[in-house]
């Protein structure tokens, strides 16, 4: 098979560890792998035709395009490039709509709420003027998150109203004339700086780790210095993670769960979960799980296309 891995702005200079692991594992499975960088790809619209190009030549058809959406800004434009691969008839994992839902944290919350999947009490605000009214929903401390942050960036804790206001004003400031919303979320004290990352591939949780924040921090992210260890999730946690991932349309996801007194709640769903920490913590070949899933999807797609072609041939005959 010839597989492509589509990467974005964070990988302009150096590929992230997870991408390198995918490339290595796919090549070990005897596949040809091409890494496509967003900045090197362009779309040509001409004479009612559209096509993707790189280095002055049309991009060939791949057996599958694996998307690693390492961007932190408004996902709309980036997702449009992913969509272009789909319009070209390529098999794309994860799809543009799934990436857009996961990257747009407001849309993620809407879908979790719609499907009755538990999450912490959360308020989305677009202007600091409503802050006083909003805070009637919470007790301090509270967690404040930017709309498009990832990997622990854009996440703050405010212990008091005095410390909350400047954080909110900072996150809500206009960037190039655009104001992005923020999330204010209840702080789950009983989690004690720990959460679970459940790695979902297709309809299965293939690996789970517990992440613990380093001393003096409340963010448990591996790349922020948090410690990790493999754990066994409950059946409820597995079911919740898979249901959340599927309802966002994701093929591959990292679902972050807090254990609370009232039961597990989802705090984040990632369309580009890191591979390094969870592989180290659990010993599971997560990159291998993804590659094997892609292989199965490609085989099913080719079989379906053959069947369609045979039916069409039989009808015409």
WOPEUR-V256538 format. One record per residue. N is the residue number from 1. RES is the residue in one small letter. PHI is phi in whole degrees, -180 to 180 (999 if undefined). NEAR is the number of other ideal C-beta (glycine too) atoms within 10 Angstrom. D_CENTER is the distance of its C-alpha to the mean C-alpha in Angstrom with 2 decimals. Layout:
n=N res=RES phi=PHI near=NEAR d_center=D_CENTER
n=N res=RES phi=PHI near=NEAR d_center=D_CENTER
This chain:
n=1 res=x phi=999 near=17 d_center=24.91
n=2 res=x phi=-111 near=13 d_center=23.66
n=3 res=x phi=-107 near=25 d_center=19.89
n=4 res=x phi=-113 near=22 d_center=18.09
n=5 res=x phi=-120 near=22 d_center=15.00
n=6 res=x phi=-95 near=24 d_center=13.88
n=7 res=x phi=-119 near=24 d_center=12.89
n=8 res=x phi=-126 near=20 d_center=13.00
n=9 res=x phi=-56 near=14 d_center=14.88
n=10 res=x phi=-68 near=18 d_center=14.06
n=11 res=x phi=-114 near=21 d_center=15.46
n=12 res=x phi=-61 near=13 d_center=18.52
n=13 res=x phi=-99 near=6 d_center=20.90
n=14 res=x phi=-131 near=9 d_center=19.52
n=15 res=x phi=-70 near=19 d_center=16.85
n=16 res=x phi=-72 near=19 d_center=14.50
n=17 res=x phi=-54 near=14 d_center=15.62
n=18 res=x phi=-62 near=22 d_center=12.85
n=19 res=x phi=-66 near=22 d_center=13.75
n=20 res=x phi=-61 near=17 d_center=17.36
n=21 res=x phi=-66 near=21 d_center=17.08
n=22 res=x phi=-65 near=25 d_center=15.80
n=23 res=x phi=-60 near=20 d_center=18.63
n=24 res=x phi=-62 near=14 d_center=21.14
n=25 res=x phi=-69 near=20 d_center=20.43
n=26 res=x phi=-64 near=24 d_center=20.54
n=27 res=x phi=-68 near=13 d_center=23.76
n=28 res=x phi=-65 near=11 d_center=25.15
n=29 res=x phi=-87 near=15 d_center=24.84
n=30 res=x phi=72 near=7 d_center=27.01
n=31 res=x phi=-99 near=18 d_center=24.52
n=32 res=x phi=-84 near=12 d_center=24.77
n=33 res=x phi=-126 near=19 d_center=21.65
n=34 res=x phi=-117 near=15 d_center=21.26
n=35 res=x phi=-96 near=18 d_center=18.78
n=36 res=x phi=-108 near=18 d_center=18.41
n=37 res=x phi=-98 near=16 d_center=17.74
n=38 res=x phi=-51 near=19 d_center=17.02
n=39 res=x phi=-68 near=10 d_center=20.13
n=40 res=x phi=-96 near=12 d_center=22.30
n=41 res=x phi=-101 near=16 d_center=21.57
n=42 res=x phi=-140 near=14 d_center=23.51
n=43 res=x phi=-108 near=14 d_center=24.33
n=44 res=x phi=-111 near=10 d_center=28.00
n=45 res=x phi=-111 near=8 d_center=29.45
n=46 res=x phi=-157 near=7 d_center=33.09
n=47 res=x phi=51 near=5 d_center=35.69
n=48 res=x phi=63 near=5 d_center=33.33
n=49 res=x phi=-120 near=7 d_center=31.15
n=50 res=x phi=-134 near=12 d_center=27.77
n=51 res=x phi=-157 near=14 d_center=26.41
n=52 res=x phi=-94 near=18 d_center=23.98
n=53 res=x phi=-128 near=13 d_center=25.80
n=54 res=x phi=-151 near=14 d_center=25.60
n=55 res=x phi=54 near=8 d_center=28.68
n=56 res=x phi=79 near=6 d_center=30.87
n=57 res=x phi=-128 near=7 d_center=30.20
n=58 res=x phi=-61 near=11 d_center=28.26
n=59 res=x phi=-76 near=21 d_center=25.16
n=60 res=x phi=-71 near=11 d_center=26.11
n=61 res=x phi=-84 near=13 d_center=24.66
n=62 res=x phi=-101 near=23 d_center=22.34
n=63 res=x phi=-67 near=19 d_center=22.05
n=64 res=x phi=-161 near=22 d_center=18.26
n=65 res=x phi=-116 near=22 d_center=15.69
n=66 res=x phi=-93 near=26 d_center=12.57
n=67 res=x phi=-96 near=27 d_center=9.95
n=68 res=x phi=-118 near=22 d_center=8.44
n=69 res=x phi=-80 near=27 d_center=7.28
n=70 res=x phi=-85 near=20 d_center=8.73
n=71 res=x phi=-125 near=21 d_center=10.13
n=72 res=x phi=-114 near=18 d_center=10.80
n=73 res=x phi=-93 near=15 d_center=13.22
n=74 res=x phi=-45 near=16 d_center=13.64
n=75 res=x phi=-76 near=22 d_center=11.30
n=76 res=x phi=-57 near=11 d_center=14.34
n=77 res=x phi=-69 near=10 d_center=16.08
n=78 res=x phi=-61 near=22 d_center=13.36
n=79 res=x phi=-64 near=22 d_center=12.30
n=80 res=x phi=-65 near=12 d_center=16.05
n=81 res=x phi=-67 near=19 d_center=16.27
n=82 res=x phi=-59 near=24 d_center=13.83
n=83 res=x phi=-60 near=16 d_center=16.06
n=84 res=x phi=-63 near=18 d_center=19.07
n=85 res=x phi=-63 near=23 d_center=18.36
n=86 res=x phi=-66 near=14 d_center=18.29
n=87 res=x phi=-65 near=12 d_center=21.53
n=88 res=x phi=-80 near=17 d_center=23.04
n=89 res=x phi=86 near=7 d_center=22.74
n=90 res=x phi=-84 near=20 d_center=20.13
n=91 res=x phi=-81 near=20 d_center=18.01
n=92 res=x phi=-118 near=22 d_center=14.37
n=93 res=x phi=-136 near=21 d_center=11.44
n=94 res=x phi=-81 near=24 d_center=8.87
n=95 res=x phi=-71 near=20 d_center=11.07
n=96 res=x phi=-62 near=23 d_center=11.27
n=97 res=x phi=-68 near=15 d_center=11.61
n=98 res=x phi=-66 near=25 d_center=8.58
n=99 res=x phi=-62 near=25 d_center=6.40
n=100 res=x phi=-62 near=23 d_center=9.00
n=101 res=x phi=-64 near=24 d_center=8.94
n=102 res=x phi=-73 near=27 d_center=5.52
n=103 res=x phi=-76 near=25 d_center=6.42
n=104 res=x phi=-87 near=19 d_center=9.89
n=105 res=x phi=-65 near=22 d_center=10.34
n=106 res=x phi=-68 near=15 d_center=13.75
n=107 res=x phi=-65 near=14 d_center=12.85
n=108 res=x phi=-58 near=22 d_center=10.57
n=109 res=x phi=-63 near=17 d_center=13.75
n=110 res=x phi=-60 near=13 d_center=15.99
n=111 res=x phi=-72 near=18 d_center=14.62
n=112 res=x phi=-59 near=21 d_center=14.72
n=113 res=x phi=-65 near=12 d_center=18.19
n=114 res=x phi=-61 near=9 d_center=19.27
n=115 res=x phi=-95 near=12 d_center=18.66
n=116 res=x phi=56 near=7 d_center=20.26
n=117 res=x phi=-98 near=18 d_center=17.51
n=118 res=x phi=-60 near=17 d_center=18.62
n=119 res=x phi=-149 near=19 d_center=17.06
n=120 res=x phi=-65 near=16 d_center=18.99
n=121 res=x phi=-58 near=12 d_center=21.28
n=122 res=x phi=-140 near=19 d_center=19.53
n=123 res=x phi=-127 near=18 d_center=21.08
n=124 res=x phi=-102 near=15 d_center=19.69
n=125 res=x phi=-126 near=18 d_center=22.29
n=126 res=x phi=-116 near=13 d_center=23.04
n=127 res=x phi=-155 near=10 d_center=26.22
n=128 res=x phi=-69 near=19 d_center=27.73
n=129 res=x phi=-63 near=9 d_center=30.92
n=130 res=x phi=-93 near=12 d_center=29.59
n=131 res=x phi=-58 near=17 d_center=28.72
n=132 res=x phi=-60 near=10 d_center=31.99
n=133 res=x phi=-70 near=10 d_center=31.61
n=134 res=x phi=-64 near=16 d_center=28.03
n=135 res=x phi=-70 near=17 d_center=28.94
n=136 res=x phi=-67 near=7 d_center=31.25
n=137 res=x phi=-84 near=12 d_center=28.24
n=138 res=x phi=-133 near=18 d_center=27.60
n=139 res=x phi=-115 near=9 d_center=29.40
n=140 res=x phi=-80 near=13 d_center=28.76
n=141 res=x phi=-78 near=16 d_center=26.80
n=142 res=x phi=-130 near=25 d_center=23.65
n=143 res=x phi=-103 near=20 d_center=20.14
n=144 res=x phi=-120 near=21 d_center=19.19
n=145 res=x phi=-132 near=19 d_center=15.78
n=146 res=x phi=-74 near=19 d_center=15.17
n=147 res=x phi=-67 near=21 d_center=13.27
n=148 res=x phi=-124 near=17 d_center=10.74
n=149 res=x phi=-69 near=17 d_center=11.01
n=150 res=x phi=-152 near=23 d_center=8.78
n=151 res=x phi=67 near=18 d_center=10.37
n=152 res=x phi=92 near=18 d_center=13.17
n=153 res=x phi=-80 near=14 d_center=14.32
n=154 res=x phi=72 near=17 d_center=15.63
n=155 res=x phi=-121 near=19 d_center=16.30
n=156 res=x phi=-135 near=20 d_center=20.01
n=157 res=x phi=-120 near=16 d_center=22.49
n=158 res=x phi=-117 near=21 d_center=25.68
n=159 res=x phi=-84 near=11 d_center=28.69
n=160 res=x phi=-143 near=10 d_center=30.99
n=161 res=x phi=-60 near=12 d_center=31.36
n=162 res=x phi=-62 near=8 d_center=32.84
n=163 res=x phi=-83 near=15 d_center=29.78
n=164 res=x phi=-71 near=23 d_center=27.35
n=165 res=x phi=-58 near=15 d_center=28.90
n=166 res=x phi=-64 near=12 d_center=28.48
n=167 res=x phi=-65 near=17 d_center=24.80
n=168 res=x phi=-62 near=20 d_center=24.24
n=169 res=x phi=-63 near=11 d_center=26.47
n=170 res=x phi=-65 near=13 d_center=24.69
n=171 res=x phi=-72 near=21 d_center=21.21
n=172 res=x phi=-91 near=19 d_center=22.80
n=173 res=x phi=-63 near=10 d_center=24.91
n=174 res=x phi=-71 near=8 d_center=24.81
n=175 res=x phi=-114 near=9 d_center=23.29
n=176 res=x phi=55 near=4 d_center=25.20
n=177 res=x phi=82 near=5 d_center=26.42
n=178 res=x phi=-115 near=8 d_center=23.10
n=179 res=x phi=-102 near=12 d_center=22.42
n=180 res=x phi=-101 near=17 d_center=18.86
n=181 res=x phi=-70 near=16 d_center=18.66
n=182 res=x phi=-130 near=24 d_center=17.90
n=183 res=x phi=-109 near=24 d_center=17.34
n=184 res=x phi=-114 near=22 d_center=20.14
n=185 res=x phi=-132 near=20 d_center=19.54
n=186 res=x phi=-64 near=18 d_center=22.10
n=187 res=x phi=-90 near=16 d_center=22.38
n=188 res=x phi=-93 near=20 d_center=22.63
n=189 res=x phi=-63 near=11 d_center=25.54
n=190 res=x phi=-69 near=10 d_center=25.94
n=191 res=x phi=-72 near=20 d_center=22.61
n=192 res=x phi=53 near=10 d_center=24.42
n=193 res=x phi=74 near=17 d_center=21.45
n=194 res=x phi=-119 near=17 d_center=19.86
n=195 res=x phi=-146 near=23 d_center=16.77
n=196 res=x phi=-112 near=23 d_center=15.35
n=197 res=x phi=-113 near=28 d_center=12.16
n=198 res=x phi=-101 near=27 d_center=12.29
n=199 res=x phi=-94 near=27 d_center=10.76
n=200 res=x phi=-107 near=25 d_center=10.93
n=201 res=x phi=-125 near=22 d_center=12.15
n=202 res=x phi=65 near=18 d_center=13.79
n=203 res=x phi=-112 near=11 d_center=15.76
n=204 res=x phi=-130 near=14 d_center=16.15
n=205 res=x phi=-84 near=18 d_center=15.08
n=206 res=x phi=-95 near=20 d_center=16.03
n=207 res=x phi=-163 near=24 d_center=15.97
n=208 res=x phi=-140 near=24 d_center=15.95
n=209 res=x phi=-130 near=26 d_center=16.75
n=210 res=x phi=-98 near=18 d_center=18.18
n=211 res=x phi=-111 near=24 d_center=17.42
n=212 res=x phi=-125 near=16 d_center=20.36
n=213 res=x phi=-67 near=20 d_center=20.78
n=214 res=x phi=-73 near=14 d_center=23.53
n=215 res=x phi=-56 near=7 d_center=26.77
n=216 res=x phi=91 near=7 d_center=26.87
n=217 res=x phi=-128 near=14 d_center=23.14
n=218 res=x phi=-111 near=17 d_center=21.10
n=219 res=x phi=-88 near=20 d_center=17.61
n=220 res=x phi=-96 near=25 d_center=16.88
n=221 res=x phi=-59 near=22 d_center=14.27
n=222 res=x phi=-56 near=19 d_center=15.62
n=223 res=x phi=-81 near=14 d_center=15.75
n=224 res=x phi=-102 near=15 d_center=17.58
n=225 res=x phi=98 near=14 d_center=20.24
n=226 res=x phi=-68 near=21 d_center=19.33
n=227 res=x phi=-91 near=15 d_center=20.89
n=228 res=x phi=-135 near=20 d_center=19.35
n=229 res=x phi=-153 near=11 d_center=21.08
n=230 res=x phi=-72 near=15 d_center=20.56
n=231 res=x phi=-139 near=17 d_center=21.34
n=232 res=x phi=-104 near=7 d_center=21.96
n=233 res=x phi=-74 near=22 d_center=20.15
n=234 res=x phi=-76 near=14 d_center=22.36
n=235 res=x phi=-62 near=7 d_center=22.48
n=236 res=x phi=-63 near=12 d_center=21.42
n=237 res=x phi=-67 near=21 d_center=18.24
n=238 res=x phi=-60 near=17 d_center=17.48
n=239 res=x phi=-61 near=13 d_center=18.30
n=240 res=x phi=-64 near=23 d_center=16.28
n=241 res=x phi=-64 near=28 d_center=13.00
n=242 res=x phi=-65 near=19 d_center=13.75
n=243 res=x phi=-63 near=18 d_center=14.95
n=244 res=x phi=-64 near=25 d_center=11.99
n=245 res=x phi=-62 near=29 d_center=9.65
n=246 res=x phi=-67 near=16 d_center=12.53
n=247 res=x phi=-72 near=16 d_center=13.30
n=248 res=x phi=-90 near=23 d_center=10.12
n=249 res=x phi=84 near=18 d_center=11.03
n=250 res=x phi=-86 near=26 d_center=8.30
n=251 res=x phi=-87 near=22 d_center=10.13
n=252 res=x phi=-131 near=26 d_center=7.97
n=253 res=x phi=-155 near=26 d_center=5.75
n=254 res=x phi=-116 near=25 d_center=6.68
n=255 res=x phi=-107 near=29 d_center=8.69
n=256 res=x phi=-99 near=20 d_center=10.81
n=257 res=x phi=-127 near=26 d_center=14.34
n=258 res=x phi=-105 near=20 d_center=17.56
n=259 res=x phi=-92 near=19 d_center=20.91
n=260 res=x phi=-119 near=15 d_center=23.32
n=261 res=x phi=-62 near=7 d_center=26.94
n=262 res=x phi=-94 near=9 d_center=26.02
n=263 res=x phi=115 near=13 d_center=23.51
n=264 res=x phi=-70 near=20 d_center=19.78
n=265 res=x phi=-134 near=21 d_center=17.44
n=266 res=x phi=-91 near=23 d_center=13.67
n=267 res=x phi=-109 near=19 d_center=12.65
n=268 res=x phi=-163 near=21 d_center=8.85
n=269 res=x phi=-130 near=28 d_center=5.98
n=270 res=x phi=-110 near=21 d_center=2.70
n=271 res=x phi=-90 near=26 d_center=1.57
n=272 res=x phi=-136 near=25 d_center=3.92
n=273 res=x phi=-69 near=23 d_center=5.85
n=274 res=x phi=-67 near=21 d_center=9.33
n=275 res=x phi=-102 near=26 d_center=12.14
n=276 res=x phi=-65 near=17 d_center=15.15
n=277 res=x phi=-64 near=22 d_center=15.49
n=278 res=x phi=-72 near=25 d_center=14.93
n=279 res=x phi=-67 near=23 d_center=17.20
n=280 res=x phi=-64 near=14 d_center=19.73
n=281 res=x phi=-74 near=20 d_center=19.74
n=282 res=x phi=-106 near=19 d_center=20.08
n=283 res=x phi=77 near=10 d_center=21.73
n=284 res=x phi=-82 near=18 d_center=19.61
n=285 res=x phi=-79 near=16 d_center=19.01
n=286 res=x phi=-66 near=26 d_center=15.29
n=287 res=x phi=-60 near=21 d_center=15.35
n=288 res=x phi=-64 near=18 d_center=18.34
n=289 res=x phi=-62 near=20 d_center=16.74
n=290 res=x phi=-67 near=25 d_center=14.16
n=291 res=x phi=-61 near=27 d_center=17.14
n=292 res=x phi=-66 near=16 d_center=19.34
n=293 res=x phi=-63 near=20 d_center=17.04
n=294 res=x phi=-61 near=25 d_center=16.98
n=295 res=x phi=-58 near=17 d_center=20.75
n=296 res=x phi=-64 near=11 d_center=21.30
n=297 res=x phi=-63 near=16 d_center=19.52
n=298 res=x phi=-65 near=18 d_center=21.63
n=299 res=x phi=-62 near=12 d_center=24.76
n=300 res=x phi=-63 near=11 d_center=24.33
n=301 res=x phi=-66 near=13 d_center=23.82
n=302 res=x phi=-65 near=13 d_center=26.86
n=303 res=x phi=-63 near=10 d_center=28.91
n=304 res=x phi=-63 near=10 d_center=28.16
n=305 res=x phi=-65 near=10 d_center=29.12
n=306 res=x phi=-64 near=10 d_center=32.28
n=307 res=x phi=-65 near=10 d_center=33.21
n=308 res=x phi=-63 near=10 d_center=32.84
n=309 res=x phi=-64 near=10 d_center=34.95
n=310 res=x phi=-67 near=10 d_center=37.56
n=311 res=x phi=-65 near=10 d_center=37.88
n=312 res=x phi=-64 near=10 d_center=38.33
n=313 res=x phi=-64 near=9 d_center=40.92
n=314 res=x phi=-65 near=8 d_center=42.75
n=315 res=x phi=-67 near=7 d_center=42.90
n=316 res=x phi=-70 near=6 d_center=44.27
n=317 res=x phi=-73 near=5 d_center=46.74
